[in-house]
């Protein structure tokens, strides 16, 4: 049993708000990364980090072994780029 809940990065709410403002749906996860984002019928795993933040050992291992994509973002602009550019490149 965990004694403390997972801490959220201070910039996470701003990123969630920006993604929702462009029409994405956002589901907050605890593991293996922070956000599951749906945008125009595509799914994205996103890890939010503060500019000075580092990935944990578990996060690095997950990203190394995951057969799909996981993106790390630090700000709303990065997050929007992830979903909109990924969507455009798959069209």
C-alpha positions in Angstrom: 0.0 0.0 0.0 1.3 3.4 -0.9 1.6 5.8 1.9 1.5 9.0 -0.3 -0.4 9.7 -3.5 1.4 10.4 -6.7 2.5 14.0 -7.0 1.4 15.8 -10.1 3.7 18.2 -11.9 2.7 21.9 -11.4 2.4 22.4 -15.1 0.0 19.5 -15.7 -3.3 21.3 -15.2 -2.3 24.0 -17.7 -1.4 21.2 -20.2 -4.7 19.4 -19.7 -6.6 22.6 -20.1 -4.9 23.4 -23.4 -5.5 19.9 -24.8 -9.2 20.0 -23.8 -9.4 23.5 -25.4 -8.5 22.0 -28.8 -11.1 19.3 -28.4 -9.0 16.5 -27.0 -10.2 14.2 -24.2 -7.8 13.7 -21.4 -7.6 10.9 -18.8 -5.2 11.3 -16.0 -3.2 8.1 -15.2 -0.9 7.3 -12.3 1.2 4.8 -14.2 2.9 4.2 -16.6 2.7 7.8 -17.5 0.6 10.9 -16.7 -1.9 11.4 -19.5 -3.9 9.3 -21.9 -5.1 11.7 -24.6 -7.6 11.1 -27.4 -7.7 13.4 -30.4 -9.4 12.9 -33.7 -9.6 9.1 -33.2 -5.9 8.7 -32.2 -4.6 7.9 -28.7 -1.5 9.4 -27.1 0.5 8.5 -24.0 2.0 11.7 -22.6 4.4 12.1 -19.6 4.3 15.6 -18.1 7.6 16.9 -16.7 8.5 20.3 -15.2 11.4 21.9 -17.1 13.7 20.7 -14.3 12.0 17.3 -13.8 13.6 13.9 -14.6 12.1 10.6 -15.6 12.1 8.0 -12.9 13.8 4.6 -13.5 10.4 3.0 -13.9 9.4 5.6 -16.5 12.6 5.2 -18.5 12.2 1.4 -18.4 8.6 1.7 -19.6 9.5 4.0 -22.5 12.4 1.7 -23.5 10.2 -1.4 -23.7 6.9 0.0 -24.8 6.2 -0.9 -28.5 4.1 2.3 -29.0 4.9 6.0 -28.6 5.2 7.9 -25.4 6.0 11.6 -25.5 7.4 13.8 -22.8 6.1 17.4 -22.7 6.9 20.4 -20.5 4.3 22.9 -21.7 1.0 23.3 -23.4 2.6 24.1 -26.8 4.6 20.8 -26.7 1.5 18.8 -25.9 -0.6 20.4 -28.6 2.2 19.8 -31.1 2.3 16.1 -30.1 -1.4 15.5 -30.8 -1.8 17.8 -33.8 1.4 16.9 -35.7 1.0 13.2 -34.9 -2.6 13.4 -36.3 -1.5 15.3 -39.4 1.3 12.9 -40.2 -1.1 9.9 -40.0 -3.7 11.4 -42.3 
